[in-house]
Structure formats: structure tokens, C-alpha cells
């Protein structure tokens, strides 16, 4: 319990320090910033972008999930993979490929398009998994009572998958509010871009603090609204485990090939445009004088800081995850929820608060790899906690009880029983955190040591001066590395083992 509490307190340092520094700015300065009309404009634009992208992702994600799981769509396995692949493309890479392809591609609707194409798998994957696992008996009963396909879907199927839709929509909305790379490249003024400009270019620390605090408030309100709606909503669950029967696919008839063409077009826009652009520019980028040593150095730096971030994140997540799985209760659940708080915050807010923390409190850590790895741990702690808690929950506690009954000390029980049982989950969580650290951009830009460049920061440097050929090798490496967890995620849903695929 003590170790878990300490881990949560350490992870919340960026958020606590941001609050303290904002209060220290004084109410007159805060009021001046808050009453600036630009704050209202930024809030309206950020929320509007989140709303448009979330609506688009829900439409694309639910539609695609239904087609690949419940219809006779041709090549359903292939379309499942194609629908998951956009997760392998960081939004700033997608933005730079579109900008370098279409002249004048920028602004609100350009950002909405790119973010929708990159984010709809957050809705597709959970909804497709929910549709794949759902018991078809209720739908069959509805159809036997004379209800049509649309009525059955809206009255029976939709309520069963509503939690998956809500969860995916929340992830998309939070992701859009926290995105920095795409909106910066596409020149769309949102809170994240304004915070970065205020601190990095305008040296307006008070403005950056206040804007960050407003962004945190919007994020918390969004989380609170989702929690409230979930509590008020109905619950839908199967009675008994049973054996899952395959669904009888609905026949699309004349719409079969148009539906396949529509999904092909979405995949071409979401993954084909970035892949084709990178392939076209890759040879020119690699052939630049001195490019290979630069790419190798950036890749080595990315591997180093990402390994450090993954190690620290797993160290903090281990006591929290084990406590949540082995001693569930009010306190354990509270600590687990608190660990999720910083993950909902944009990387630029975490990075900014740690800049202030390093300068004023822990100056020896400022401009060091240690502060950057700490930022990764604060951002991605929930990914590790979920992996550890899931692995510990599946490990039988009776083996630990037997070891303790034989006189083993708690440390020995952990080393010889608990750790080996949870090691596969810990390894999976560490891999996911490692690859997520590789893609993190705003926190890396703010906290990396002077002269240290990673794949993400080199990509940002080249795209900021329109050197698209030079950016291509860094982008290609990031996409290749990101494709690994994407494939694992799609495979774990069970969607790649569908029955009756054609």
C-alpha cells in the first residue's frame, strides 16, 4: 500500500506543480489571461475540433466494425487489418505527409480530416471486439418477432455495444484535446499549440500556465461527464458464460462491392497517403550527405530515452497494479484512478509543468534525460498499470498463499511466485510503453537535453522548415516501429480469426 501511494504521488508531481505555479502567478494576472477573448476562441475551437473528430470517428468506426463483423463483406480479415493500421501513423506524420502532398492543406477542416483518419481505430477496435463477442441470441429473437434489420440494430445491438462506443469516443476526444503535432503542422490554433507558442516562442510563462490550467479543466470536465453518463446508463451483460456461437452474416447484396470500395477508399486516405508519400521521399532523404549517421544517432537516442521511460514507468506501475489486483477496495481503486489522471493530460502540459519544476525545484535534473524519462512515466503510467493489474488478476493467488504458509517472506514470495506469474503481462506493458514513448513529441521537445535529438524531434525540425524529404526517413522508422503494437492489438481482439470469411 505504501509503495503504491508513493508511486501515485510521484506521478502526480507535474499536475500538482502546475497548480502551485498557476496560483503563484496571482489572481490579477490569472484574471487578465482568462478574460482575454483569445482564451474563449481557443476553447471554442478546441472543443469544436474534438466534437467534429469524435463524431467522424464514431461514424467510421461503428460502420466499419459492423461491416467486418456482421456482414458478408469480401476480404473481412484484410479490411480488419487495414482499419487498425492508422494507429501506426502518429498524427504529426500524417499531417506532414498531407501538407507535403497538397499545397495549402491547413486549417481547422484539414486538422479534422487528419485527426479523424488517424483516430477512428480507437472506436473501431473496441466496437468490433464487442460485436464479435456479443451473443447473437437476442438479435435472433428480435428478428423472429418480425423486427427489421435496422430496428433490431438500434433496439438490441446498439445498446450492447454502447459502452464500447462511449469508451472509444472518450479516447478520441481526449486525444484530440491533447494533440499537438498535427494541429501545429496544419496551423490550427488550439490550446496545445497556443501553450507551446506562449512558452517556447513568446516567453509568456503566465499565459502558458493559465492556458495549461484551462486545458486541464476542460479535460477533467470531459472525464467527469463521461463518468456521470456511464453511471446513469443501463448495463447490458450476458447471463452465463456459455459458448460463443458465430453470427450469421447479413447479406449486403448489391451493396457488397460498394461497401468494400468505400472501406478501401478510407484505408487509402488513412494509411495509403502517408505510406505513398514516405516511400516517394524516402530515397531522397536517405541519400542526403550525412543523413545516415544523423538517422542512426536519432534512433539511438530514441531507444535510450524510451527504454529509460519504460523502465521507470514499470517500476512505478508494479505496486499500483498488484494492489489493484490483489487487494481491491476503496483506497486501492482510488489510487488506481489517480494514476490515470495524468494520462488524460496533454504531453505539452506535463512537459511545461516539469520545465518549471526542474528550473525551480530540481535544477540538477533540468535538461537531463532523467526529467524526460520522468515525463514519459507520468504520461504513460496507466498503460503499465493496466498491463500489470490484468496479468496479476489472471495469476492464481492461491500459489502466493501457499508460499507464505511455508514460511516464505513477502519479498521472497514476490520474487519467486508473483513476479514470474505476472512477467508476461509486465513485458507486454513495457513494450507498449516503450513504443508509445518513441512517438511522444511535445514533452520530448520541451524536456530533451540540449543537442539531443530523437526520431520524433528530428521529424519535427525538418517539417517545420518544409524539408519533407529529410523528414521522411525518421517518419518511416517511427511508422515501422509503431506497426508492431498495432498488429498485436488487432490480433488480441480475436477479429483476425473470424468464421466464414470470404
C-alpha positions in Angstrom: 0.0 0.0 0.0 2.8 2.4 0.9 4.7 1.7 -2.3 1.6 2.3 -4.4 0.8 5.5 -2.6 4.4 6.8 -3.2 4.2 5.8 -6.8 0.9 7.7 -7.4 2.3 10.8 -5.5 5.4 10.8 -7.7 3.3 10.5 -10.9 1.1 13.5 -9.8 4.0 15.8 -9.3 3.6 17.5 -12.7 -0.1 18.2 -12.1 0.5 19.5 -8.5 3.3 21.7 -9.5 1.3 23.2 -12.4 -1.5 24.1 -9.9 1.0 25.7 -7.5 2.7 27.8 -10.1 -0.6 29.0 -11.5 -1.7 30.1 -8.1 1.6 31.9 -7.5 1.0 33.9 -10.6 -1.7 35.8 -8.7 -5.3 36.4 -9.3 -4.9 39.7 -11.2 -2.6 38.0 -13.8 -4.9 35.0 -14.0 -8.0 37.1 -14.5 -6.3 39.1 -17.2 -5.4 36.0 -19.1 -8.8 34.4 -18.6 -10.7 37.5 -19.7 -8.6 37.7 -22.9 -11.1 37.0 -25.8 -8.4 34.6 -27.3 -9.0 32.1 -24.5 -12.6 31.8 -25.4 -11.7 31.4 -29.1 -9.2 28.7 -28.3 -11.7 26.9 -26.1 -14.4 27.0 -28.7 -12.1 25.9 -31.5 -10.5 23.1 -29.4 -13.9 21.7 -28.3 -15.4 22.1 -31.8 -12.4 20.2 -33.3 -12.9 17.4 -30.6 -16.6 17.2 -31.4 -16.2 17.0 -35.2 -13.4 14.4 -35.0 -15.3 12.3 -32.4 -18.5 12.3 -34.5 -16.5 11.4 -37.6 -14.6 8.6 -35.7 -17.8 7.2 -34.3 -19.5 7.1 -37.8 -16.4 5.5 -39.4 -15.5 3.2 -36.5 -19.0 1.8 -35.9 -19.8 1.5 -39.6 -16.5 -0.3 -40.3 -16.9 -2.6 -37.3 -20.4 -3.6 -38.3 -19.3 -4.4 -41.9 -16.3 -6.6 -40.9 -18.1 -8.5 -38.1 -21.8 -8.8 -39.2 -22.0 -8.8 -43.0 -20.8 -10.9 -45.9 -18.3 -8.2 -46.9 -15.5 -9.7 -49.0 -12.0 -10.0 -47.5 -13.1 -9.1 -44.0 -9.8 -10.1 -42.4 -7.9 -7.8 -44.8 -10.3 -4.9 -44.0 -9.8 -5.5 -40.3 -6.1 -5.1 -40.6 -6.5 -2.0 -42.9 -8.9 -0.4 -40.3 -6.4 -0.9 -37.5 -3.2 0.3 -39.4 -3.8 4.0 -39.0 -2.9 3.6 -35.3 0.6 3.0 -36.5 0.8 6.5 -38.0 1.4 9.3 -35.5 -0.8 12.3 -36.2 2.2 14.6 -36.9 3.5 12.2 -39.5 0.1 12.0 -41.2 -0.1 15.8 -41.1 3.3 16.3 -42.7 2.6 13.8 -45.5 -0.7 15.6 -46.3 1.0 19.0 -46.2 3.8 17.9 -48.4 1.3 16.4 -50.9 -1.4 19.1 -51.2 -0.4 22.8 -51.4 -2.3 25.0 -48.9 -3.6 22.0 -46.9 -4.0 23.6 -43.4 -6.6 24.9 -41.0 -9.5 23.6 -39.0 -11.0 21.2 -41.5 -7.6 19.9 -42.6 -6.8 19.1 -39.0 -10.3 17.5 -38.5 -9.7 15.2 -41.6 -6.2 14.1 -40.5 -7.2 13.5 -36.9 -10.3 11.6 -37.9 -8.4 9.3 -40.2 -5.7 8.6 -37.6 -8.1 8.2 -34.6 -11.1 6.2 -35.8 -9.4 2.9 -34.9 -9.9 3.9 -31.3 -13.6 3.4 -31.9 -13.3 0.6 -34.5 -11.3 -1.8 -32.3 -13.4 -1.9 -29.1 -16.7 -1.8 -31.1 -15.6 -4.6 -33.4 -14.5 -6.7 -30.4 -17.8 -6.1 -28.7 -19.8 -7.1 -31.8 -17.5 -10.2 -32.3 -18.1 -11.4 -28.7 -21.8 -10.5 -28.4 -24.4 -13.3 -28.1 -26.5 -13.4 -31.3 -29.5 -14.9 -29.5 -31.1 -11.6 -28.6 -30.9 -10.4 -32.2 -32.3 -13.7 -33.4 -35.3 -13.3 -31.0 -35.8 -9.8 -32.2 -35.8 -10.8 -35.9 -38.2 -13.8 -35.1 -40.7 -11.3 -33.7 -40.9 -9.6 -37.0 -38.5 -6.7 -36.5 -36.4 -5.5 -39.4 -32.6 -5.3 -39.6 -32.5 -1.6 -38.7 -34.9 -1.9 -35.8 -33.0 -4.9 -34.4 -29.7 -3.0 -34.7 -31.0 0.2 -32.9 -33.0 -1.6 -30.2 -30.9 -4.7 -29.5 -27.4 -4.5 -30.9 -26.6 -0.8 -30.3 -27.4 -1.0 -26.5 -25.0 -3.9 -26.2 -22.1 -2.1 -27.8 -22.9 1.4 -26.4 -20.2 1.1 -23.7 -17.6 0.3 -26.3 -18.7 3.2 -28.4 -18.7 5.6 -25.4 -15.2 4.4 -24.4 -13.8 4.8 -27.9 -15.4 8.2 -28.3 -13.9 9.4 -25.0 -10.4 8.2 -26.1 -10.8 10.1 -29.3 -12.0 13.3 -27.6 -9.1 13.3 -25.1 -6.6 12.5 -27.9 -7.8 15.5 -30.0 -7.7 17.8 -27.0 -4.1 16.7 -26.2 -2.8 16.6 -29.8 0.0 19.0 -30.6 1.9 17.7 -33.7 -0.9 17.6 -36.2 -2.5 21.0 -35.3 0.9 22.6 -35.2 1.9 21.4 -38.6 -1.5 22.2 -40.0 -1.5 25.7 -38.3 -4.7 25.3 -36.4 -4.9 27.4 -33.2 -5.9 25.1 -30.3 -4.9 25.1 -26.7 -1.9 22.8 -27.2 -0.4 25.0 -30.0 -1.1 28.2 -28.0 0.6 26.8 -24.9 3.7 25.8 -26.9 3.9 29.2 -28.6 3.4 31.1 -25.4 6.2 29.3 -23.7 8.7 28.4 -26.4 8.4 31.4 -28.7 6.7 34.2 -26.7 8.3 33.5 -23.3 4.9 34.2 -21.7 5.1 31.9 -18.8 2.0 33.2 -17.1 0.0 32.8 -20.3 1.3 29.3 -20.8 0.4 28.4 -17.2 -3.1 29.7 -17.4 -3.8 28.2 -20.8 -2.5 24.8 -19.5 -4.8 25.1 -16.5 -7.8 25.8 -18.6 -6.9 22.8 -20.8 -6.6 20.6 -17.7 -10.1 21.9 -16.6 -11.6 21.0 -19.9 -10.1 17.6 -19.8 -11.3 16.9 -16.2 -14.9 18.1 -17.2 -14.9 15.8 -20.1 -13.8 12.8 -17.9 -16.4 13.8 -15.3 -19.2 14.0 -17.9 -18.3 10.6 -19.3 -18.3 9.1 -15.8 -21.7 10.6 -15.0 -23.2 9.3 -18.2 -21.8 5.9 -17.6 -23.3 5.7 -14.1 -26.7 6.8 -15.4 -26.7 4.5 -18.3 -28.1 1.0 -18.4 -25.9 -2.1 -18.1 -26.0 -4.9 -20.6 -24.4 -8.2 -20.0 -24.8 -11.8 -20.9 -26.2 -14.2 -18.4 -23.7 -17.1 -18.0 -20.5 -17.7 -19.9 -21.7 -20.2 -22.4 -20.1 -20.9 -25.8 -19.9 -18.1 -28.3 -21.8 -19.0 -31.4 -20.9 -17.5 -34.8 -23.1 -14.8 -36.1 -25.0 -15.3 -39.3 -23.6 -12.6 -41.6 -26.2 -10.2 -43.1 -26.2 -10.2 -46.9 -25.3 -6.9 -48.4 -26.4 -8.0 -51.9 -26.0 -5.0 -54.3 -24.2 -3.0 -51.6 -21.4 -5.6 -51.1 -18.8 -4.3 -53.5 -19.7 -0.6 -53.0 -19.1 -1.2 -49.2 -15.8 -2.8 -50.0 -14.9 0.2 -52.2 -15.8 2.7 -49.5 -13.6 0.9 -46.9 -10.8 0.7 -49.5 -11.1 4.5 -50.0 -10.9 5.1 -46.3 -7.8 2.9 -45.9 -6.2 4.7 -48.9 -6.7 8.1 -47.3 -5.8 7.0 -43.7 -2.7 4.8 -44.4 -2.1 4.9 -48.2 -1.4 8.6 -48.5 1.2 8.6 -45.7 2.8 5.3 -46.9 3.0 6.5 -50.5 4.4 9.9 -49.6 7.0 8.4 -47.3 8.0 5.8 -50.0 8.3 8.6 -52.6 10.5 10.8 -50.4 12.5 8.1 -48.6 15.2 7.6 -51.2 15.9 11.3 -51.4 16.0 11.7 -47.6 18.4 8.8 -47.1 20.7 9.9 -49.9 21.4 13.3 -48.3 25.1 13.8 -47.2 25.5 12.8 -43.6 21.9 11.6 -43.3 22.6 8.0 -42.3 24.7 9.0 -39.2 22.0 11.5 -38.2 19.3 8.9 -38.5 21.3 6.4 -36.6 22.1 8.9 -33.8 18.4 9.9 -33.5 17.3 6.3 -33.5 19.8 5.5 -30.7 18.7 8.5 -28.7 15.0 7.4 -29.1 15.8 3.9 -28.0 17.8 5.2 -25.0 15.2 7.6 -23.6 12.3 5.2 -24.4 14.0 2.3 -22.6 14.5 4.6 -19.6 11.0 5.8 -19.7 9.6 2.3 -19.9 11.8 1.0 -17.1 10.7 3.9 -14.7 7.1 3.6 -15.7 7.0 -0.2 -15.0 8.8 0.4 -11.6 6.0 2.9 -10.6 3.2 0.8 -12.0 4.2 -2.5 -10.3 2.9 -1.7 -6.8 -0.2 0.1 -8.1 -1.2 -2.8 -10.4 -0.5 -5.5 -7.8 -2.5 -3.6 -5.2 -5.5 -3.2 -7.5 -5.5 -6.9 -8.4 -4.7 -8.4 -5.0 -6.4 -6.0 -2.6 -9.3 -4.3 -4.3 -11.1 -1.7 -2.2 -11.9 1.9 -2.0 -8.3 3.0 -1.4 -6.8 0.7 -4.0 -9.4 1.8 -6.6 -8.8 5.5 -5.7 -5.0 5.1 -6.2 -5.5 3.4 -9.5 -7.9 6.1 -10.7 -5.5 8.8 -9.6 -2.7 7.2 -11.6 -4.9 7.6 -14.7 -5.3 11.4 -14.3 -2.0 12.5 -15.8 -2.6 10.2 -18.9 -5.6 12.3 -19.7 -3.5 15.4 -19.8 -1.7 16.6 -22.9 2.0 15.9 -23.2 2.7 19.6 -23.6 1.1 20.3 -20.2 3.2 17.6 -18.5 6.3 18.9 -20.2 5.6 22.5 -19.3 5.0 21.7 -15.6 8.2 19.7 -15.5 10.2 22.5 -17.1 9.0 24.8 -14.2 9.7 22.0 -11.7 13.2 21.4 -13.0 14.1 25.1 -13.1 12.8 26.0 -9.6 12.9 22.8 -7.5 15.1 20.1 -9.1 17.6 22.1 -11.2 20.2 19.3 -11.4 17.6 17.3 -13.3 16.7 20.1 -15.7 17.9 19.5 -19.3 18.7 15.9 -18.4 17.5 12.5 -19.7 16.1 11.8 -16.2 13.5 14.5 -16.3 12.4 13.4 -19.8 12.0 9.8 -18.6 10.0 11.0 -15.7 7.7 12.8 -18.1 7.2 9.6 -20.0 6.4 7.8 -16.8 3.8 10.4 -15.7 2.1 10.3 -19.2 2.0 6.6 -19.8 1.7 5.1 -16.3 -1.9 3.9 -16.9 -0.8 1.7 -19.8 1.6 -0.1 -17.5 -0.8 -0.2 -14.5 -3.5 -1.9 -16.7 -1.0 -4.5 -18.0 0.3 -5.3 -14.5 -3.2 -5.4 -13.0 -4.5 -7.6 -15.8 -1.6 -10.1 -15.5 -1.9 -10.2 -11.7 -5.6 -10.8 -11.8 -5.1 -13.8 -14.0 -2.5 -15.3 -11.8 -4.0 -17.6 -9.1 -3.4 -16.0 -5.6 -3.5 -19.5 -4.0 0.1 -20.0 -5.1 1.2 -16.9 -3.2 -0.8 -18.0 -0.1 0.8 -21.5 -0.3 4.3 -19.9 -0.4 3.5 -17.7 2.6 2.1 -20.7 4.5 5.5 -22.4 4.1 7.2 -19.5 5.8 8.5 -17.5 2.9 9.0 -13.8 3.5 6.9 -11.4 1.4 9.9 -10.3 -0.6 10.8 -13.9 -1.4 7.1 -14.7 -2.4 7.2 -11.7 -4.8 10.5 -12.7 -6.4 9.8 -16.5 -6.7 6.0 -16.6 -7.3 4.3 -13.3 -8.1 6.9 -11.9 -10.5 7.2 -15.0 -12.6 3.4 -15.3 -12.9 3.0 -11.6 -13.9 6.1 -11.4 -16.1 4.3 -11.8 -19.5 1.9 -9.0 -18.6 4.7 -6.8 -17.4 6.7 -7.5 -20.6 3.7 -6.6 -22.7 3.1 -3.4 -20.8 6.7 -2.4 -21.0 6.7 -3.0 -24.8 3.6 -0.8 -25.2 5.0 2.0 -23.0 8.4 1.8 -24.9 6.8 2.2 -28.3 4.5 5.0 -27.0 7.5 6.9 -25.7 9.1 6.6 -29.1 6.2 8.6 -30.6 5.8 11.2 -27.9 6.5 14.7 -29.4 5.6 17.8 -27.2 7.1 16.5 -23.9 10.2 15.5 -25.8 10.6 18.9 -27.5 10.3 20.7 -24.2 12.4 18.4 -22.0 15.1 16.8 -24.1 18.7 17.8 -23.2 20.3 20.5 -25.5 21.8 18.9 -28.6 19.9 15.6 -28.1 17.6 14.7 -31.0 15.2 11.8 -31.3 13.3 10.4 -34.3 10.2 12.5 -33.3 12.2 15.8 -32.8 14.2 15.4 -36.0 11.0 14.8 -37.9 9.5 18.0 -36.3 12.7 20.0 -37.1 12.6 19.1 -40.7 8.9 19.6 -41.2 8.9 23.0 -39.5 11.2 24.2 -42.4 9.3 22.2 -45.1 12.3 19.9 -45.5 9.9 17.0 -46.3 12.5 14.7 -48.0 14.8 15.0 -45.0 11.9 14.2 -42.6 10.8 11.0 -44.5 13.4 8.5 -43.0 12.6 9.5 -39.5 8.9 9.2 -40.2 9.3 5.8 -41.9 11.2 4.4 -38.9 8.6 5.6 -36.5 5.7 4.1 -38.5 7.5 0.7 -38.8 8.1 0.6 -35.0 4.6 1.6 -34.3 3.1 -1.1 -36.6 4.2 -3.8 -34.1 1.8 -3.0 -31.2 -0.9 -2.2 -33.8 -0.8 -5.7 -35.2 -0.8 -7.2 -31.6 -3.8 -5.0 -30.7 -5.8 -6.2 -33.7 -4.8 -9.8 -33.1 -5.8 -9.7 -29.4 -9.4 -8.7 -30.3 -9.9 -12.1 -31.9 -11.0 -10.3 -35.1 -8.4 -12.0 -37.3 -9.9 -15.4 -36.6 -13.3 -14.7 -37.9 -15.5 -17.5 -39.1 -16.8 -17.7 -42.6 -14.5 -15.1 -44.0 -14.7 -14.8 -47.8 
